[in-house]
């Protein structure tokens, strides 16, 4: 009951405010109406006496005075005066106010440039409000002079007060009656609804409610289970991910769409070799697929890929484990050049990365991008085993695929993850097909980015370029009846990393790597691991090494930086030029500081298997990640995972998503060469106690927020969204059936 009274008081207060505002507006409007009415009467009165006034004006002032008295017989006219053009008074009535002398009235009219035929002025006297009407006499008007009439408007105040009291009383009576009726209706409706829902949940209600009740109970059970699991502090692992998927997906398989395949089969002189691509996406998703099974739809790019698939272009992986399927799609050279090298990597990649590279957009590349997206979307639809599957679409290669999949599978739950940064509104506006890209992504049920800033950039892009309703409280885009949720899901790596089972302990890695490089046992080693891409800041990294050696002669001959550079997008001229520049920078620095066998930079330009990469992580004193712009950068997290000895220092660019998670790293601006050089020196001089403290904190972060948690949270969100949609469909069906029963 107190809530009802509070609601009633609030409603009455709002209506009182409305009444006050309405009263002020009404008073102003009413006064203007009365002034116009009084002025019209004055013009009619003077007009009727105009002929007599003009005949008497020059020869009979007493007659003019008599005519003015006749005009003022109207009780609302206080007085009248006849004024000559030079401002002298010709005649007045007895009650004409002295405040309005002819000279003052005519000067005021001239200042306001009033009409010679008719002019009015609303003003105040001690006795109350008055209205002055000044009307010209003669032909043309005003040639003989003017008649000034002073009208008493006090009657307006009296009528206004009476009307106001009546309206305010009516407002409050109406408000009270409306409030009481609303509260009574709401109270009875709430009681009836509550009674029916209690009957339904107790099993006594309509049988149409039973499926809905079962779903609600199941949802509550799952939420309680999830809360209990989190409360117990259970870490995310493959086993927990499998348990979560079994609980939420009930044995259904997940379909992943990604351009890069997790395993590549290549022909060699010794037979077929299985390679693992240098890709952060594969690093993140491959452990998830091993944990949950399903189908990975990807481009088959290996020289032996066709020889290893079945009749449906599928192959089971990983070799020896065979826990999930890879469905390979074959692309012609023309399709690959347009879709992958062209629009994806010469257009979208530089568009989304602030690395000072101009995006290139060609109509023929866009046509291939559309066609290839359609081919992959059709393959996904062929691989699903229900009409409402869960599909994970990965990265910028497939911006159009979510909408295409949605057309064939309207009830699918499509979770799209964009692995690179999403640019701001001005930058995305460069793309000639920005609306198509945005519309394609809005086919997703959930759209994920690494950071909240990327989510905000996407929502602002929608606001700028598409007709949509934006639910900013829920971070959702609404088009028609469909909502797309926009969520941050910071990606990570598996924990523990299974590749470490194939890697020797830290001490052995230190010895073997230094032996391979021909370095003495006490050499200080830095490492960088990247695809050869202009966004990774490899040239800036080498410049920092150059500045380090210039300022620290004690490190010359002892410090070596090893760059593992995997070839990337070799068909694009810009990447050829980058390769040449990087090699030239390395040669220049080695020529400047090298002596005999000592070379401060070792550029290992080749594909390296994960086991080799982790050996270098374990062997190094430091790892430098100098990306100029990156969505996350999993190299930083891999280095942390590799250092189970607790030693090693991570230097991390502030322009990576990982810098938000690994705050104990030495955060640097890669464009500031001297700052980066100082950080390298600090890392090499850092005491082991500080190294262990920093590394322990970062390892806890990576262990807790690992890739299984990343995948689990996304899939749980997708599964819950699908379950809510199923419940909504059942409720709609129930309403339709009820309408047919009771038309």
DAZI-V7141 format. One record per residue. N is the residue number from 0. RES is the residue in one small letter. PSI is psi in degrees with one decimal (NA if undefined). Layout:
n-><N	N>
res-><RES	RES>
psi-><PSI	PSI>
//
This chain:
n-><0	1	2	3	4	5	6	7	8	9	10	11	12	13	14	15	16	17	18	19	20	21	22	23	24	25	26	27	28	29	30	31	32	33	34	35	36	37	38	39	40	41	42	43	44	45	46	47	48	49	50	51	52	53	54	55	56	57	58	59	60	61	62	63	64	65	66	67	68	69	70	71	72	73	74	75	76	77	78	79	80	81	82	83	84	85	86	87	88	89	90	91	92	93	94	95	96	97	98	99	100	101	102	103	104	105	106	107	108	109	110	111	112	113	114	115	116	117	118	119	120	121	122	123	124	125	126	127	128	129	130	131	132	133	134	135	136	137	138	139	140	141	142	143	144	145	146	147	148	149	150	151	152	153	154	155	156	157	158	159	160	161	162	163	164	165	166	167	168	169	170	171	172	173	174	175	176	177	178	179	180	181	182	183	184	185	186	187	188	189	190	191	192	193	194	195	196	197	198	199	200	201	202	203	204	205	206	207	208	209	210	211	212	213	214	215	216	217	218	219	220	221	222	223	224	225	226	227	228	229	230	231	232	233	234	235	236	237	238	239	240	241	242	243	244	245	246	247	248	249	250	251	252	253	254	255	256	257	258	259	260	261	262	263	264	265	266	267	268	269	270	271	272	273	274	275	276	277	278	279	280	281	282	283	284	285	286	287	288	289	290	291	292	293	294	295	296	297	298	299	300	301	302	303	304	305	306	307	308	309	310	311	312	313	314	315	316	317	318	319	320	321	322	323	324	325	326	327	328	329	330	331	332	333	334	335	336	337	338	339	340	341	342	343	344	345	346	347	348	349	350	351	352	353	354	355	356	357	358	359	360	361	362	363	364	365	366	367	368	369	370	371	372	373	374	375	376	377	378	379	380	381	382	383	384	385	386	387	388	389	390	391	392	393	394	395	396	397	398	399	400	401	402	403	404	405	406	407	408	409	410	411	412	413	414	415	416	417	418	419	420	421	422	423	424	425	426	427	428	429	430	431	432	433	434	435	436	437	438	439	440	441	442	443	444	445	446	447	448	449	450	451	452	453	454	455	456	457	458	459	460	461	462	463	464	465	466	467	468	469	470	471	472	473	474	475	476	477	478	479	480	481	482	483	484	485	486	487	488	489	490	491	492	493	494	495	496	497	498	499	500	501	502	503	504	505	506	507	508	509	510	511	512	513	514	515	516	517	518	519	520	521	522	523	524	525	526	527	528	529	530	531	532	533	534	535	536	537	538	539	540	541	542	543	544	545	546	547	548	549	550	551	552	553	554	555	556	557	558	559	560	561	562	563	564	565	566	567	568	569	570	571	572	573	574	575	576	577	578	579	580	581	582	583	584	585	586	587	588	589	590	591	592	593	594	595	596	597	598	599	600	601	602	603	604	605	606	607	608	609	610	611	612	613	614	615	616	617	618	619	620	621	622	623	624	625	626	627	628	629	630	631	632	633	634	635	636	637	638	639	640	641	642	643	644	645	646	647	648	649	650	651	652	653	654	655	656	657	658	659	660	661	662	663	664	665	666	667	668	669	670	671	672	673	674	675	676	677	678	679	680	681	682	683	684	685	686	687	688	689	690	691	692	693	694	695	696	697	698	699	700	701	702	703	704	705	706	707	708	709	710	711	712	713	714	715	716	717	718	719	720	721	722	723	724	725	726	727	728	729	730	731	732	733	734	735	736	737	738	739	740	741	742>
res-><x	x	x	x	x	x	x	x	x	x	x	x	x	x	x	x	x	x	x	x	x	x	x	x	x	x	x	x	x	x	x	x	x	x	x	x	x	x	x	x	x	x	x	x	x	x	x	x	x	x	x	x	x	x	x	x	x	x	x	x	x	x	x	x	x	x	x	x	x	x	x	x	x	x	x	x	x	x	x	x	x	x	x	x	x	x	x	x	x	x	x	x	x	x	x	x	x	x	x	x	x	x	x	x	x	x	x	x	x	x	x	x	x	x	x	x	x	x	x	x	x	x	x	x	x	x	x	x	x	x	x	x	x	x	x	x	x	x	x	x	x	x	x	x	x	x	x	x	x	x	x	x	x	x	x	x	x	x	x	x	x	x	x	x	x	x	x	x	x	x	x	x	x	x	x	x	x	x	x	x	x	x	x	x	x	x	x	x	x	x	x	x	x	x	x	x	x	x	x	x	x	x	x	x	x	x	x	x	x	x	x	x	x	x	x	x	x	x	x	x	x	x	x	x	x	x	x	x	x	x	x	x	x	x	x	x	x	x	x	x	x	x	x	x	x	x	x	x	x	x	x	x	x	x	x	x	x	x	x	x	x	x	x	x	x	x	x	x	x	x	x	x	x	x	x	x	x	x	x	x	x	x	x	x	x	x	x	x	x	x	x	x	x	x	x	x	x	x	x	x	x	x	x	x	x	x	x	x	x	x	x	x	x	x	x	x	x	x	x	x	x	x	x	x	x	x	x	x	x	x	x	x	x	x	x	x	x	x	x	x	x	x	x	x	x	x	x	x	x	x	x	x	x	x	x	x	x	x	x	x	x	x	x	x	x	x	x	x	x	x	x	x	x	x	x	x	x	x	x	x	x	x	x	x	x	x	x	x	x	x	x	x	x	x	x	x	x	x	x	x	x	x	x	x	x	x	x	x	x	x	x	x	x	x	x	x	x	x	x	x	x	x	x	x	x	x	x	x	x	x	x	x	x	x	x	x	x	x	x	x	x	x	x	x	x	x	x	x	x	x	x	x	x	x	x	x	x	x	x	x	x	x	x	x	x	x	x	x	x	x	x	x	x	x	x	x	x	x	x	x	x	x	x	x	x	x	x	x	x	x	x	x	x	x	x	x	x	x	x	x	x	x	x	x	x	x	x	x	x	x	x	x	x	x	x	x	x	x	x	x	x	x	x	x	x	x	x	x	x	x	x	x	x	x	x	x	x	x	x	x	x	x	x	x	x	x	x	x	x	x	x	x	x	x	x	x	x	x	x	x	x	x	x	x	x	x	x	x	x	x	x	x	x	x	x	x	x	x	x	x	x	x	x	x	x	x	x	x	x	x	x	x	x	x	x	x	x	x	x	x	x	x	x	x	x	x	x	x	x	x	x	x	x	x	x	x	x	x	x	x	x	x	x	x	x	x	x	x	x	x	x	x	x	x	x	x	x	x	x	x	x	x	x	x	x	x	x	x	x	x	x	x	x	x	x	x	x	x	x	x	x	x	x	x	x	x	x	x	x	x	x	x	x	x	x	x	x	x	x	x	x	x	x	x	x	x	x	x	x	x	x	x	x	x	x	x	x	x	x	x	x	x	x	x	x	x	x	x	x	x	x	x	x	x	x	x	x	x	x	x	x	x	x	x	x	x	x	x	x	x	x	x	x	x	x	x	x	x	x	x	x	x	x>
psi-><-40.7	-36.5	-39.9	-43.2	-38.9	-42.2	-41.8	-42.8	-42.7	-42.6	-42.0	-38.9	-43.1	-41.4	-33.3	-43.2	-42.1	-37.8	-41.8	-46.6	-43.3	-35.3	-44.1	-43.8	-39.5	-41.2	-45.0	-43.9	-43.1	-41.3	-41.3	-38.5	-48.0	-39.6	-42.5	-37.4	-44.5	-42.3	-39.1	-40.8	-39.5	-39.3	-37.6	-41.5	-46.8	-35.9	-39.0	-31.6	5.8	-41.9	-43.0	-41.6	-43.1	-35.2	-35.2	-11.8	-46.9	-23.4	-15.9	75.9	-32.7	-37.0	-36.9	-42.6	-39.9	-42.6	-37.8	-37.9	-36.9	-39.0	-36.3	9.6	-22.0	124.6	-18.9	-7.3	113.2	-40.3	167.9	152.9	146.3	123.4	134.5	160.1	-31.6	2.0	1.3	153.3	124.9	-44.3	150.9	164.1	166.9	-36.8	11.8	125.7	134.2	-23.3	-23.3	66.7	155.4	-41.8	-46.0	-42.8	-45.3	-35.5	-39.9	-39.5	-41.3	-37.4	-37.4	6.0	47.7	157.8	142.7	-21.7	-37.7	132.5	141.9	156.0	124.5	127.3	-172.8	143.6	163.2	-29.4	-13.2	-175.7	144.8	163.3	127.5	130.8	124.0	119.0	131.8	146.8	139.1	177.2	115.1	166.2	133.2	-5.9	-33.6	-36.2	-162.6	150.3	126.6	123.3	134.0	115.7	137.7	119.5	16.2	-25.2	-27.9	-42.8	-39.9	-45.7	-38.1	-41.1	-42.0	-46.2	-40.7	-43.7	-39.6	-44.5	-41.3	-41.9	-40.8	-40.8	-50.1	-36.4	-45.6	-42.1	-43.1	-45.4	-44.7	-42.5	-44.8	-42.7	-42.5	-45.6	-41.6	-43.0	-43.9	-39.3	-44.6	-40.4	-43.2	-44.8	-42.5	-43.4	-43.2	-41.3	-42.0	-40.5	-38.2	-40.0	-40.8	-46.6	-20.7	-5.4	3.6	-7.6	-163.4	145.7	-21.0	-23.5	-16.6	-44.2	-39.6	-41.3	-43.0	-41.9	-41.9	-44.3	-42.8	-39.5	-43.1	-39.8	-43.4	-41.0	-40.8	-39.9	-44.3	-42.5	-41.7	-38.4	-43.1	-40.6	-32.1	-5.7	21.0	126.9	155.6	130.2	171.3	-39.7	-43.2	-37.3	-42.8	-41.3	-42.4	-44.5	-40.7	-36.3	-41.0	-30.5	-8.7	48.2	-1.9	152.3	154.7	140.6	124.3	134.2	118.5	148.8	-42.5	134.5	152.3	-23.9	131.9	131.6	118.8	145.5	135.1	174.2	-22.7	15.4	-158.0	130.8	137.8	123.3	156.7	117.5	149.3	89.9	127.2	-33.7	-47.6	-41.7	-38.9	-42.8	-27.8	-41.9	-31.9	-44.0	-35.9	-27.8	-33.6	-8.1	-177.9	-153.1	134.5	111.5	122.9	168.8	124.6	109.0	-8.1	152.2	-21.4	11.6	-41.3	-28.2	-12.7	0.4	164.2	-166.9	-19.2	19.2	33.8	151.4	141.1	136.1	166.4	158.5	129.5	-26.3	-46.5	54.9	-13.9	172.3	144.9	123.3	117.0	137.4	133.3	133.6	140.9	165.8	-37.0	-42.8	-43.7	-40.7	-40.6	-48.6	-47.9	-62.3	-34.3	-86.2	-42.6	-49.0	-14.4	-13.9	-72.9	-40.1	-55.7	-26.6	-40.1	-14.6	130.5	81.0	20.6	34.9	131.8	124.2	147.3	124.3	122.7	137.8	-37.7	-32.6	-40.9	-40.6	-42.2	-37.8	-43.9	-46.8	-43.7	-39.4	-40.1	-39.9	-45.4	-39.4	-40.9	-39.0	-40.6	-46.3	-30.6	-22.7	-11.4	158.6	17.5	170.6	-5.0	60.7	170.8	122.4	130.5	110.6	130.3	120.2	-179.8	-10.7	-19.8	49.8	-27.4	-19.2	-39.0	-44.3	-38.2	-42.3	-39.0	-35.7	-38.8	-29.9	77.8	-26.7	3.9	148.1	108.4	117.7	112.6	130.3	126.4	107.5	-8.8	170.0	152.1	125.5	169.6	176.1	-44.5	-39.0	-42.6	-25.4	-14.6	-34.3	126.0	-23.1	39.2	-40.3	-40.1	-39.8	-47.9	-43.7	-40.3	-44.7	-29.1	-1.5	-11.4	150.1	-42.4	133.9	118.6	144.5	168.7	-38.1	160.2	-31.8	-40.8	-37.2	-45.2	-41.2	-40.8	-46.1	-39.8	-33.2	-42.2	-44.3	-34.6	-32.6	-11.0	151.0	101.6	158.7	128.8	118.1	92.5	-25.9	-40.1	-0.5	58.9	148.6	127.6	122.1	115.3	-126.1	2.2	138.6	141.6	116.8	137.9	116.8	145.3	128.0	90.2	120.1	159.5	-161.1	169.9	154.3	122.1	159.0	122.3	-22.2	-23.0	-17.7	-24.2	2.8	134.3	169.2	168.7	-47.5	-42.5	-38.5	-40.0	-44.5	-47.3	-40.3	-43.0	-34.5	-41.4	-37.9	-4.0	37.1	151.7	161.9	-28.7	10.9	142.9	129.7	129.8	152.8	144.2	138.9	115.7	156.6	151.0	90.0	143.3	-14.6	-12.2	-10.0	36.4	-38.7	-41.9	-34.9	-46.5	-36.2	-36.2	-38.4	-41.8	-46.4	-34.8	-48.4	-31.7	-33.7	-8.9	88.1	-19.6	-17.4	-12.6	132.3	-8.1	-38.0	131.3	133.3	122.8	123.9	112.5	106.5	106.8	135.1	144.9	132.8	53.5	-15.3	-9.4	124.3	-36.2	-33.5	-32.9	-45.6	-40.0	-44.3	-43.7	-40.4	-43.7	-44.1	-38.0	-41.9	-43.5	-43.6	-41.5	-46.5	-40.8	-35.8	-33.6	-41.8	-10.0	148.4	121.4	-122.9	-8.1	123.7	119.2	-24.0	126.2	111.5	106.5	91.1	87.7	167.8	133.1	130.8	154.5	-38.0	-38.7	-43.2	-44.0	-27.7	-43.4	-37.4	-45.4	-25.3	-17.3	152.5	-29.7	157.7	130.2	117.3	109.4	31.1	136.9	-24.9	127.8	148.2	-54.3	-62.2	97.6	-11.4	-41.3	-42.7	-32.2	-43.0	-43.5	-43.2	-32.1	-25.6	71.3	-5.3	-7.0	0.8	174.7	147.1	135.5	123.1	126.8	130.0	139.0	-9.9	19.1	152.5	-31.1	-25.0	-21.9	-24.7	-43.6	68.9	-13.9	-4.6	165.5	104.5	127.6	160.1	109.1	-20.2	-21.1	91.9	-43.0	-39.2	-43.4	-39.8	-41.0	-37.2	-38.3	-44.2	-41.8	-38.2	-41.5	-23.1	-0.5	131.7	151.3	-34.3	-42.7	-38.9	-45.8	-39.9	-45.6	-46.0	-39.2	-43.3	-43.2	-36.8	-36.1	-41.6	-48.3	-37.8	-42.7	-45.3	66.7	-178.0	-27.3	-36.7	-43.9	-50.4	-40.5	-43.4	-40.1	-46.2	-36.3	-44.9	-42.4	-42.7	-40.3	-37.5	-44.1	-39.1	-39.5	-38.8	-38.2	-42.1	-40.7	-39.3	-41.1	-39.8	-40.0	-42.5	-39.9	-42.4	-39.6	-42.2	-38.7	-37.4	-35.4	-34.8	-40.3	74.7	NA>
//
